[in-house]
Amino acid sequence: MKSRASLSLTAVAVAGALALAGCSGNASLESDAAAASGFAVDENTLVFGVVPDSVDTETNYQPLMDYIAQETGKTVEYHESTDYAVLIEAAIAGQIDVASLAGFSYVTALNNGAKLTPISSIIEAEGQEPGYYSQAIVPIGSDITEIADLKGKKVCFVDPSSTSGYLFPSYNLLEAGIDPTTDVTPVFAGKHDVSVQKVAEGVECEAGFAEDSEVEKSDQVKVIGETMVPGAPIVESDTLPDDMKKQLRDLLSEVTIDDIIAAGIDGADSDGFRSVFYATAPVDDAYYDQIRDLCKATKATQCQG
């Protein structure tokens, strides 16, 4: 009986091993097939990479993703990274097809081998140019009135790879004679809305930085300084087939909210989507040279390859 049981268990183990080997082989073949096709997953899927700025990020992007899906005939898969570093890693590894990156994370990704090309940048209101503001904020009632007052303070940043939440703030602090690594106590909030919240509470952070769209939602903070930031790019993977890249450029270079509504996309004609999207404007790699200049000025390690 022991012998038979042993043989039976051995047979099961062998069968299991073969099944696992088969699964592994299939996964490897699928991965190779995806790489050969130029897509992150397969030719029927577009992976859309995002780092959430707030709890509403996926909802805000949904009409745009639905528009891409409808016009290309592909399944658009939402890929949310926990922070910019993770999204950069995914871009380098070829795990995304399209992404909304911060300008800083785009430059960092390129410096580390990612193959990406900017298509456009989102503008939120008629008449705007691509770009937004990095704002320095303090709690209402704070006696801090300018960035030069932040020396020795607990300061909220968003993420070490955030354009408006770290790179521009670091430059502004240096311009005020403050070393962002040694002259303040840095606190990384992870998201723009969390940075605003922590500053408003005034416990973990006596001051902080965030993008203007999140700052304007709070009546518990006041702005003590701001700097214009190049608009965050929507990028495509250079490994995609040429016809796919052309289709994405045609779709996303200059699309308006009216175009998306006219295409019959549910949720496009809503206050939520209108608050974050009016149109896209085309941008190119040279548009982000200001980011590269600030990388040199701040000696930010994140900029390095």
C-alpha positions in Angstrom: 0.0 0.0 0.0 2.9 2.3 0.9 4.5 1.6 -2.5 1.3 2.3 -4.4 0.7 5.4 -2.4 4.2 6.5 -3.1 3.8 5.9 -6.8 0.5 7.7 -6.8 2.0 10.7 -5.0 4.9 10.7 -7.4 2.6 10.6 -10.3 0.6 13.5 -8.9 3.9 15.4 -8.3 5.1 14.8 -11.8 1.8 15.8 -13.3 1.8 18.9 -11.2 5.4 19.7 -12.2 4.5 19.2 -15.8 1.4 21.4 -15.4 3.5 24.1 -13.8 6.2 23.8 -16.5 3.4 24.1 -19.1 2.0 27.2 -17.4 5.5 28.7 -17.1 6.2 27.9 -20.7 2.9 29.4 -21.8 3.6 32.5 -19.7 7.0 32.8 -21.3 5.6 32.3 -24.7 2.9 34.9 -24.1 5.5 37.3 -22.8 7.7 36.7 -25.9 4.7 37.1 -28.1 3.8 40.4 -26.5 7.4 41.7 -26.8 7.4 40.6 -30.5 4.2 42.4 -31.2 5.4 45.6 -29.5 2.5 45.7 -27.1 2.8 45.4 -23.3 0.3 42.6 -23.1 -1.0 41.7 -26.6 -2.2 43.3 -29.8 -5.8 43.5 -28.5 -4.9 45.5 -25.3 -3.5 48.9 -24.5 -2.2 49.3 -21.0 -2.8 52.9 -19.7 -0.4 53.8 -16.9 -1.2 56.4 -14.3 0.0 57.6 -10.8 -3.0 58.8 -8.9 -2.9 62.4 -7.8 -6.1 61.9 -5.7 -8.8 59.3 -4.9 -10.7 60.4 -8.1 -7.9 59.7 -10.6 -9.3 56.6 -12.2 -12.8 58.1 -12.5 -11.4 61.2 -14.0 -9.5 59.3 -16.7 -12.3 56.8 -17.5 -13.9 58.8 -20.3 -10.6 59.3 -22.0 -9.7 55.6 -21.7 -13.2 54.7 -23.0 -12.7 57.0 -25.9 -9.3 55.4 -26.8 -10.9 51.9 -26.5 -13.8 52.8 -28.8 -11.7 54.5 -31.4 -9.0 51.9 -31.5 -11.1 48.8 -30.9 -8.7 47.8 -28.2 -9.3 46.9 -24.6 -7.8 49.7 -22.5 -6.5 48.4 -19.2 -6.0 50.9 -16.4 -2.6 50.4 -14.7 -2.4 52.3 -11.5 1.1 52.6 -9.9 1.6 53.3 -6.2 4.1 56.1 -7.0 6.1 57.6 -9.8 9.1 55.3 -9.3 6.9 52.2 -9.8 5.4 53.7 -13.0 8.9 54.6 -14.3 10.0 51.0 -13.6 6.9 49.8 -15.6 7.8 52.1 -18.5 11.4 50.9 -18.5 10.2 47.3 -18.5 7.8 47.8 -21.4 4.8 47.1 -19.3 2.7 50.1 -20.5 1.6 51.3 -23.9 0.2 54.7 -23.0 0.7 56.7 -19.9 0.1 60.0 -18.2 3.4 61.0 -16.6 4.7 64.0 -14.7 7.3 65.9 -16.7 10.0 64.9 -14.2 9.1 61.2 -14.3 9.1 61.3 -18.1 12.6 62.7 -18.2 13.7 60.3 -15.5 12.2 57.3 -17.4 14.0 58.3 -20.6 17.3 58.7 -18.7 16.9 55.2 -17.4 16.2 53.5 -20.8 12.4 53.8 -21.2 11.3 54.1 -24.9 8.6 56.8 -24.8 7.5 59.7 -26.9 5.2 62.5 -25.7 2.0 63.0 -27.6 0.2 65.8 -25.9 -0.6 67.5 -22.5 -4.1 67.9 -21.0 -5.4 71.4 -20.6 -8.4 72.0 -18.2 -10.0 75.2 -19.6 -10.6 77.0 -22.9 -7.7 79.3 -23.8 -5.1 77.6 -21.6 -1.7 76.5 -22.7 -0.3 73.2 -21.4 1.1 73.7 -17.9 0.0 74.2 -14.3 1.3 75.6 -11.1 3.4 74.1 -8.3 2.2 76.0 -5.3 3.8 76.5 -1.9 1.1 76.4 0.8 0.7 76.9 4.6 -2.2 76.4 6.9 -4.7 79.3 7.2 -3.5 81.5 10.1 0.2 80.5 9.7 2.7 83.3 10.2 4.8 81.9 7.3 4.5 84.4 4.4 7.2 83.3 1.9 9.3 80.4 0.9 12.3 81.9 2.6 10.5 81.3 5.9 10.5 77.5 5.4 14.0 77.0 6.8 13.8 74.6 9.8 10.2 73.7 9.1 8.5 70.4 8.5 7.6 70.5 4.8 5.3 68.3 2.8 6.5 67.2 -0.6 4.4 64.8 -2.8 6.9 62.2 -4.1 10.7 62.3 -4.9 9.8 62.0 -8.6 7.0 64.5 -8.7 7.5 67.5 -10.9 5.3 70.0 -9.1 5.5 68.2 -5.7 9.3 67.9 -5.5 11.6 69.1 -8.4 10.2 72.6 -8.7 9.8 73.0 -4.9 13.4 71.9 -4.5 14.6 74.5 -7.0 12.5 77.2 -5.3 13.9 76.3 -1.9 17.5 76.4 -3.3 16.7 79.8 -4.9 15.7 81.0 -1.4 19.0 79.7 0.1 17.4 76.6 1.7 18.7 73.1 1.1 15.6 70.9 0.6 17.4 67.9 2.1 19.1 69.4 5.2 17.5 72.7 6.0 13.9 71.4 6.2 12.3 68.2 7.6 10.9 66.6 4.4 7.7 64.6 4.6 6.6 62.7 1.5 2.8 62.6 1.3 2.5 60.3 -1.7 -0.3 62.2 -3.4 -1.1 65.9 -4.1 -4.4 65.8 -2.2 -2.7 64.2 0.8 0.0 66.9 0.8 -2.7 69.6 0.9 -4.5 67.7 3.7 -1.4 67.3 5.9 -0.6 71.0 5.5 -4.1 72.0 6.3 -3.9 69.9 9.5 -0.6 71.6 10.4 0.7 68.7 12.5 3.0 66.6 10.3 3.7 69.5 8.0 4.0 73.2 8.7 4.1 74.0 5.0 4.2 72.0 1.8 3.8 71.9 -2.0 1.2 70.5 -4.4 -0.3 71.2 -7.8 -2.8 74.0 -8.1 -5.8 71.8 -9.0 -5.6 70.1 -5.6 -4.8 73.2 -3.7 -7.8 75.0 -5.0 -10.1 72.4 -3.5 -9.1 73.3 0.1 -10.2 76.4 2.1 -7.8 75.4 4.9 -4.6 76.4 3.2 -3.2 79.6 1.6 -0.7 80.0 -1.2 2.6 81.7 -0.4 4.3 81.1 -3.8 3.9 79.4 -7.1 5.8 78.4 -10.2 4.6 77.5 -13.7 5.4 73.8 -14.6 5.4 72.3 -18.1 2.3 70.3 -18.7 2.3 66.6 -17.8 2.7 64.5 -21.0 0.5 61.7 -22.3 3.1 59.4 -23.8 3.2 56.4 -26.0 5.6 53.5 -26.1 8.1 53.6 -29.0 7.8 49.8 -29.2 4.2 49.9 -30.5 3.6 49.2 -34.2 3.9 52.3 -36.3 0.2 52.2 -37.3 -0.8 52.0 -33.6 1.4 54.9 -32.7 0.0 57.0 -35.6 -3.5 56.2 -34.5 -2.8 57.2 -30.9 -1.2 60.5 -32.1 -4.2 61.2 -34.3 -6.6 60.5 -31.4 -4.8 62.3 -28.6 -2.8 65.2 -30.1 -5.7 67.6 -30.2 -8.8 66.1 -28.9 -11.5 68.2 -27.1 -14.1 67.3 -24.5 -16.7 68.0 -27.2 -15.1 65.4 -29.5 -15.3 62.8 -26.7 -18.9 63.7 -25.9 -19.8 63.6 -29.6 -18.3 60.1 -29.8 -21.0 59.0 -27.3 -18.7 58.3 -24.4 -20.6 57.8 -21.1 -19.4 60.1 -18.3 -17.7 62.6 -20.6 -20.5 65.2 -20.3 -20.1 65.4 -16.5 -18.9 68.0 -14.0 -16.2 65.6 -12.8 -14.6 65.1 -16.2 -15.0 68.8 -17.1 -13.1 69.8 -14.0 -10.0 68.0 -15.2 -10.2 67.9 -19.0 -11.0 70.5 -21.7 -8.7 69.4 -24.5 -5.2 68.2 -25.3 -2.4 70.2 -26.9 0.5 68.6 -28.7 3.9 68.7 -27.0 7.3 67.2 -28.0 10.5 66.1 -26.1 12.1 69.6 -26.4 9.2 71.0 -24.4 10.7 69.3 -21.3 14.1 70.8 -21.6 13.2 73.1 -18.7 12.9 69.9 -16.5 16.4 68.9 -17.6 17.7 72.4 -16.7 16.2 72.1 -13.2 17.7 68.6 -12.9 21.1 70.1 -13.4 20.4 73.1 -11.1 19.1 70.9 -8.2 21.5 68.0 -8.9 18.5 65.7 -8.3 19.6 62.1 -8.2 16.3 61.1 -9.7 17.4 62.7 -13.0 20.4 60.5 -13.4 20.5 57.3 -15.5 
